[in-house]
């Protein structure tokens, strides 16, 4: 089980990114959360097997059809999550 913190920039707000990520995470068996940041980025914590986390990160590089991802900053993180949720924006 690994956990990663993601900061995703580009056109990632107002394009159904968070809900699409939540749905993808559920399909992959990834837990954690996702939220919009005031600066226009999306922040996420993702946790699961190495392959599931790699798959959600690969998805995050594309996002939903209307998104345009420019960059993802990825860092190791700690925590324990039982599901994948959308958190309120900051």
Helices and strands as residue ranges (DSSP letters): E 2-11, H 17-28, E 31-36, E 42-48, H 50-62, E 68-76, E 84-86
